[in-house]
Amino acid sequence: MQAEAQKIQVAMSHLMAEDFDECEKEVSRVNLRVLPNEFQAIGYCLRGISRANLGKGVEAIEDLKQAERVMPSLPLAQAGFTLAYFIEGDYEKAIQHGRTYVDQVGSDGIVNVLVGRCLIALDKYDEAAVEFRRALDDDTQNAETLDLLRQCLPKGKKSELGDRLMAMRDPEGSITLLVDQAKDDNDAEAVEAYTLAFAKKFPNNVIVRRKAIETHIRNNNLADAKKLLVEALRDASLEDQRKTINEVLYSFIEADEEEAIYAVTPAPLRREVFDDIATDFDEMIWV
């Protein structure tokens, strides 16, 4: 029996390492019925959670039901059911088990996210946002969860995204991904929340300066956009100047401010940047 119990410990280490295939195999080598109820239940849970992560939802649910028969209301089983029913698309049952788990042990970021995803699938965005906020309170560093929260927030209610970003230990490591995801969804309000909050703390970051300039132009804050562009160009290498001009050029043109951007473009870059669109300008600009 001791050897069987040791296999359960090995399986646990595989699960913690997210080696789900090996965890499933290790538990399957164990004669669970010779173990005390607690070890049996844990073994079934480990295999069930591994199978859920491997996309074997039906088999996972059977394992977790076995765990529940041996040891009713085991929190680990409730967490496993949440994942397994989510995998199977039974979102109501997943939510039920996820909330039971949280009632038993308290908020848990992973389970909160799963419940939130289920609520999104059911078009319950306000409730989903609550779950994602709880997950972020548990783990402030998770950019994926922050993006899920963004997807749930209605227009006019996205300013908290900037605060959540700046609560991260390394917002510089996440902002580009988060802004790109928001831009892919045409979520200008979220882009603004991220970039303006970030620019307050990291005003010299080249990438964020570009995005903040675009945000100011979009909001018709042209004076702020010009000021930020001048600062960005002043502190940048020639290559970064080129990238900055090219990224914000058409935003200025669309705002009928082509002369303004031409005036601040460093002389070595003017012909290179503007030659292709010279016909769009009044001839006086080239004097």
C-alpha positions in Angstrom: 0.0 0.0 0.0 2.9 2.3 0.7 4.2 1.9 -2.9 0.7 2.8 -4.2 0.6 5.9 -2.1 4.0 6.9 -3.4 2.7 6.7 -6.9 -0.1 9.1 -6.0 2.6 11.5 -4.8 4.5 11.1 -8.1 1.2 11.7 -10.0 0.7 14.9 -7.9 4.1 16.2 -9.0 3.3 15.5 -12.6 0.1 17.5 -12.2 1.8 20.4 -10.6 4.3 20.4 -13.5 1.3 20.4 -15.9 2.5 17.1 -17.4 -1.1 15.8 -17.6 -0.3 12.8 -19.8 2.2 11.4 -17.3 -0.1 12.2 -14.4 -2.9 10.2 -16.0 -0.6 7.3 -16.7 0.8 7.3 -13.2 -2.6 7.1 -11.5 -3.7 4.4 -14.0 -0.9 2.2 -12.6 -2.2 2.5 -9.1 -4.7 0.0 -7.6 -6.7 2.8 -6.0 -9.1 0.4 -4.2 -6.4 -0.8 -1.7 -5.8 2.8 -0.5 -7.6 4.7 2.2 -10.5 6.8 1.1 -8.6 10.1 1.1 -5.9 8.7 -1.1 -8.4 7.0 -3.4 -10.3 10.3 -3.8 -7.2 12.3 -4.5 -6.1 9.7 -7.1 -9.3 9.9 -8.9 -9.2 13.7 -8.8 -5.7 13.8 -10.2 -6.6 11.6 -13.1 -9.8 13.4 -13.7 -8.2 16.8 -13.7 -5.5 15.5 -16.0 -8.0 14.0 -18.4 -10.0 17.3 -18.5 -6.8 19.1 -19.4 -6.2 16.6 -22.1 -9.7 17.2 -23.5 -11.2 13.9 -22.2 -14.1 15.5 -20.6 -16.4 12.5 -20.3 -13.7 10.3 -18.8 -12.7 13.1 -16.4 -16.2 13.5 -15.1 -16.4 9.7 -14.4 -13.2 9.9 -12.4 -14.4 12.9 -10.4 -17.7 11.2 -9.7 -15.7 8.2 -8.3 -13.8 10.7 -6.1 -17.1 12.2 -4.9 -18.5 8.7 -4.0 -15.5 7.9 -1.9 -15.2 11.3 -0.3 -18.2 13.6 -0.8 -17.8 17.4 -1.3 -14.0 17.2 -1.7 -12.9 20.7 -2.9 -10.4 19.3 -5.4 -13.2 17.3 -7.1 -15.3 20.5 -7.3 -12.5 22.3 -9.1 -12.0 19.3 -11.4 -15.8 19.2 -12.2 -15.6 23.0 -13.1 -12.9 22.3 -15.7 -14.4 19.1 -17.0 -17.9 20.5 -17.5 -16.4 23.6 -19.1 -14.5 21.4 -21.6 -17.8 19.6 -22.3 -19.7 22.8 -22.9 -22.0 22.2 -19.9 -21.6 25.7 -18.6 -24.4 25.7 -16.1 -22.9 22.7 -14.3 -19.4 24.1 -14.5 -20.6 27.3 -12.8 -22.4 25.4 -10.1 -19.3 23.3 -9.2 -17.0 26.4 -9.5 -19.2 28.3 -7.0 -19.4 25.3 -4.7 -15.6 25.2 -4.7 -15.3 28.9 -3.9 -17.8 28.5 -1.1 -15.7 25.8 0.3 -12.2 27.2 0.1 -12.5 30.9 -0.9 -11.7 32.7 -4.1 -9.3 31.0 -6.5 -8.1 32.7 -9.6 -8.1 29.6 -11.9 -11.6 28.6 -10.9 -12.9 32.2 -11.1 -11.6 32.5 -14.7 -13.3 29.2 -15.6 -16.6 30.4 -14.2 -16.1 33.7 -15.9 -15.5 32.0 -19.3 -18.7 30.0 -18.8 -20.7 33.1 -18.0 -19.3 34.7 -21.2 -20.5 31.7 -23.1 -24.0 32.3 -21.6 -23.8 36.0 -22.5 -23.8 37.0 -18.8 -21.1 39.6 -19.2 -21.7 41.6 -16.0 -21.5 38.4 -13.9 -18.4 37.3 -15.8 -16.7 40.6 -15.1 -17.2 40.0 -11.4 -15.4 36.7 -11.7 -12.5 38.2 -13.6 -12.1 41.0 -11.1 -11.9 38.4 -8.3 -9.3 36.4 -10.3 -7.3 39.6 -10.8 -7.5 40.4 -7.1 -6.1 36.9 -6.5 -3.4 37.2 -9.3 -2.8 40.8 -10.4 -0.1 39.7 -12.9 -2.4 37.8 -15.3 -2.6 39.7 -18.6 -4.9 37.0 -20.1 -7.5 37.5 -17.4 -7.2 41.3 -17.8 -8.1 40.9 -21.5 -11.1 38.7 -20.6 -12.3 41.5 -18.2 -11.9 44.0 -21.1 -14.2 41.9 -23.3 -16.9 42.0 -20.6 -16.9 45.7 -19.8 -19.5 47.9 -21.6 -18.6 51.2 -23.3 -17.8 54.0 -21.0 -16.8 51.6 -18.2 -13.2 50.7 -19.2 -11.1 53.1 -17.3 -10.3 50.5 -14.6 -8.3 48.6 -17.2 -5.5 51.1 -16.9 -5.4 50.8 -13.1 -5.3 47.0 -13.4 -2.5 47.2 -15.8 -0.5 49.5 -13.6 -1.0 47.2 -10.6 1.1 44.6 -12.4 4.8 44.2 -11.3 5.9 44.4 -15.0 3.3 46.5 -16.9 5.9 47.0 -19.6 6.0 43.3 -20.3 2.2 43.2 -20.9 1.1 46.5 -22.4 2.0 45.7 -26.1 0.0 42.4 -26.0 -3.0 44.0 -24.2 -3.1 47.0 -26.6 -2.8 44.8 -29.7 -5.6 42.6 -28.5 -7.8 45.6 -27.9 -6.9 47.0 -31.3 -7.8 43.7 -32.9 -11.2 44.1 -31.4 -11.5 47.8 -32.5 -11.7 48.6 -28.8 -10.4 52.2 -28.9 -11.6 52.9 -25.3 -9.5 50.1 -23.9 -6.5 51.2 -25.9 -6.9 54.6 -24.4 -7.2 53.3 -20.9 -4.1 51.3 -21.2 -1.9 53.8 -23.0 -2.7 56.9 -21.0 -2.4 55.1 -17.7 1.0 53.7 -18.8 2.2 56.9 -20.2 1.7 58.7 -16.9 4.2 56.4 -15.2 6.5 55.6 -18.2 6.5 58.8 -20.3 9.6 57.9 -22.1 8.6 54.5 -23.4 8.8 54.7 -27.2 6.0 52.2 -28.0 3.6 53.7 -25.6 4.3 57.2 -26.7 3.3 56.2 -30.2 0.0 54.7 -29.0 -0.7 57.6 -26.7 -0.2 60.0 -29.6 -2.7 58.1 -31.7 -5.1 58.1 -28.7 -4.8 61.9 -28.3 -5.5 62.4 -32.0 -8.5 60.1 -32.0 -9.9 62.2 -29.0 -9.1 65.4 -30.9 -6.5 66.4 -28.3 -4.2 67.6 -31.1 -2.1 69.9 -28.8 -1.2 67.0 -26.5 -0.5 64.8 -29.5 1.9 67.3 -31.0 3.7 67.8 -27.7 4.1 64.1 -27.2 5.3 63.6 -30.7 8.0 66.3 -30.3 9.1 64.7 -27.0 9.2 61.2 -28.6 11.3 62.4 -31.6 13.7 64.4 -29.4 14.7 61.5 -27.3 14.7 58.8 -29.9 17.4 57.2 -32.2 17.0 57.8 -36.0 15.5 54.4 -36.4 12.9 55.0 -33.6 12.2 58.4 -35.1 11.4 56.7 -38.4 9.2 54.1 -36.8 7.3 56.7 -34.7 6.7 59.0 -37.7 5.5 56.0 -39.9 3.2 54.8 -37.2 1.4 58.1 -36.5 1.7 59.7 -39.9 -1.7 58.8 -41.2 -3.4 59.6 -37.9 -2.2 63.2 -38.3 -3.2 63.2 -42.0 -6.7 62.0 -41.2 -6.9 64.9 -38.6 -5.8 67.4 -41.4 -2.6 68.0 -39.5 -0.1 66.8 -42.1 1.8 70.1 -42.0 2.3 69.8 -38.3 3.9 66.4 -38.5 6.0 67.4 -41.5 7.3 70.4 -39.5 8.6 68.3 -36.6 9.9 65.4 -38.8 13.8 65.5 -38.6 15.2 66.7 -41.9 17.0 63.5 -42.8 13.7 61.6 -42.8 11.4 64.1 -44.5 11.9 63.0 -48.1 12.1 59.4 -47.2 8.9 59.4 -45.2 6.8 61.9 -47.3 7.9 61.2 -50.9 5.3 58.5 -51.4 2.4 60.8 -50.4 3.8 64.1 -51.6 0.8 64.5 -54.0 -1.5 64.6 -51.0 0.1 67.9 -49.8 -0.2 71.5 -50.8 3.0 72.5 -52.7 3.7 75.1 -50.0 4.6 72.4 -47.5 7.7 71.6 -49.6 9.1 75.2 -49.6 
